[in-house]
Amino acid sequence: MNTLVRSCSRALASLCLSVRTGAALTAALALGASACATVAGEHEAETKFLVKPTSQSAFSGWSEVSISQDPNSVDGAKLMFIRLEARDDNVPDLTFIKSITAETVVDDVSTVVARKAPMPAGERIVPLDRVYHDDIRKFFYADEENDGYTVHVDWHGEIDLTKTIPPEGVWMKVLVGVRIE
């Protein structure tokens, strides 16, 4: 399996996004053509991003995951959940994030996948509210540069500047659950 994972960050303010793993979704979709029986089921993927204090309250970033095989080689893929968690155990909750939105982008068309505002007090692990409930395979587009298929996700939101955030920022873990059919 030839899988390429790319990530980038851009500074509208305080987000540095980094894809850590090729993700179960990527592996499952890439294996779909040859191993449908073993791929079907629920899979989880993990990524992370850094929320860093600045004088601005907005943050944004993007990530891309590329796979070598056509995602349409499986019967379907649906988003089950997206959860945020502070990786630093000293962070009591996620209320320093006022809002967050995850969007996919294909041919300059954005689709909101999930969002959350406000973050609940006292909760270290917060599920985002899913906005998109249909098949996510359509978000993978043919990517000649990587000789495969890529999904692009934009992350943006607002941080609460009245909350104390360590100068080095807070690493956020994002856990995504997907059902492959």
C-alpha positions in Angstrom: 0.0 0.0 0.0 1.4 3.3 -1.0 0.0 5.9 1.4 1.1 9.5 1.6 0.1 11.7 4.4 0.6 15.4 4.1 -0.2 18.2 6.5 0.3 21.9 6.6 -0.4 24.8 8.8 -1.1 28.4 8.0 -1.2 31.1 10.6 -4.4 33.0 10.6 -3.5 32.9 14.3 -2.8 30.0 16.5 -3.2 26.6 14.9 -0.5 24.3 13.9 -2.0 21.1 12.4 -0.1 17.9 12.0 -1.3 14.6 10.8 0.4 11.9 12.9 -0.8 8.7 11.3 -2.0 7.6 7.9 -5.2 6.7 9.7 -7.3 3.7 9.8 -9.7 5.3 7.3 -6.8 5.7 4.8 -5.7 2.1 5.3 -9.2 0.8 5.1 -10.0 2.6 1.9 -6.7 1.7 0.3 -7.2 -2.0 1.1 -10.8 -2.0 0.0 -10.3 -3.3 -3.5 -8.4 -6.4 -2.3 -9.8 -7.1 1.2 -13.4 -5.9 1.5 -14.3 -8.6 4.1 -11.6 -7.6 6.5 -12.0 -3.9 6.0 -15.7 -3.5 6.7 -16.5 -2.3 10.1 -15.5 0.5 12.4 -12.1 2.2 12.3 -10.5 5.0 14.1 -7.9 7.6 13.0 -5.9 10.1 15.0 -4.4 13.4 14.3 -3.3 16.4 16.4 -2.9 20.1 16.2 -1.4 22.8 18.4 -3.5 25.7 19.7 -1.1 28.4 20.6 -1.8 31.7 22.3 -1.5 34.9 20.2 -3.0 38.4 20.3 -5.6 37.2 17.8 -8.5 34.9 18.8 -9.0 33.1 15.4 -7.1 30.0 14.4 -7.0 28.0 11.2 -5.1 25.2 9.5 -5.5 22.4 7.1 -4.5 18.8 6.6 -4.6 16.3 3.7 -4.5 12.5 3.6 -3.7 10.8 0.3 -4.3 7.2 -0.5 -3.1 5.2 -3.5 -6.3 3.4 -4.4 -9.7 4.7 -5.4 -12.0 5.1 -2.3 -14.9 4.0 -4.4 -13.4 0.4 -4.2 -15.4 0.0 -0.9 -19.2 0.2 -0.7 -19.3 3.2 1.6 -17.6 5.2 4.4 -19.5 7.2 7.0 -18.2 9.4 9.7 -19.3 8.1 13.2 -17.6 10.7 15.5 -14.9 13.3 15.9 -13.6 13.9 19.4 -11.1 16.5 20.7 -8.9 15.9 23.7 -6.1 18.0 25.3 -2.9 15.9 25.2 -1.6 17.8 28.3 -3.0 16.3 31.5 -2.7 19.7 33.2 -5.4 21.2 31.0 -8.7 20.8 33.0 -11.1 21.3 30.0 -11.3 22.7 26.5 -13.1 25.9 27.3 -10.1 27.9 26.0 -11.5 27.0 22.5 -14.6 29.0 22.0 -15.5 27.3 18.7 -14.1 24.9 16.1 -15.3 23.8 12.7 -14.0 21.0 10.4 -14.7 21.4 6.7 -13.7 19.3 3.7 -12.7 21.0 0.5 -13.2 19.6 -3.0 -12.9 21.7 -6.2 -13.0 24.9 -4.0 -16.3 23.8 -2.5 -16.4 23.5 1.3 -18.6 21.1 3.2 -18.9 21.5 7.0 -18.4 18.0 8.5 -18.4 18.9 12.2 -18.4 21.8 14.7 -18.6 22.6 18.3 -19.4 25.8 20.3 -19.1 26.3 23.2 -16.9 23.7 24.8 -18.4 22.3 28.0 -16.7 23.2 31.2 -15.0 20.4 33.1 -14.7 18.1 30.1 -11.3 17.0 28.8 -12.7 14.9 25.9 -15.3 16.7 23.8 -17.2 15.1 20.9 -17.8 17.5 18.0 -21.3 17.9 16.6 -21.4 16.0 13.3 -23.0 18.1 10.6 -22.4 15.8 7.7 -24.0 12.3 7.9 -23.6 10.9 4.4 -20.9 8.9 2.6 -17.5 10.6 2.9 -15.9 8.9 -0.1 -16.9 11.9 -2.3 -14.5 14.1 -0.4 -11.5 12.2 -1.8 -10.5 13.7 -5.1 -8.1 12.4 -7.8 -4.6 13.9 -7.0 -2.2 13.5 -9.9 0.6 15.1 -7.8 0.5 12.2 -5.4 -0.7 9.5 -7.9 -3.7 8.7 -5.8 -6.7 10.3 -4.0 -6.7 13.0 -1.3 -9.1 14.4 1.2 -8.5 18.0 2.4 -9.8 19.2 5.7 -9.8 22.8 6.9 -9.9 23.5 10.6 -10.9 26.9 12.0 -12.3 28.5 15.1 -11.8 30.9 17.9 -9.9 30.7 21.2 -10.9 32.5 24.4 -8.1 35.0 25.1 -9.3 35.4 28.7 -8.3 31.7 29.4 -4.7 30.9 30.5 -2.9 28.9 27.8 0.7 27.9 28.2 3.1 30.0 26.0 4.1 26.9 24.1 0.4 26.1 23.4 -1.8 23.1 23.9 -1.6 20.0 21.7 -5.0 18.7 20.8 -5.7 15.1 19.9 -8.4 14.5 17.3 -9.9 11.0 17.2 -12.1 10.2 14.2 -14.4 7.2 13.9 -15.4 5.9 10.5 -17.6 2.9 9.4 -16.5 1.2 6.2 -19.2 -0.7 4.4 
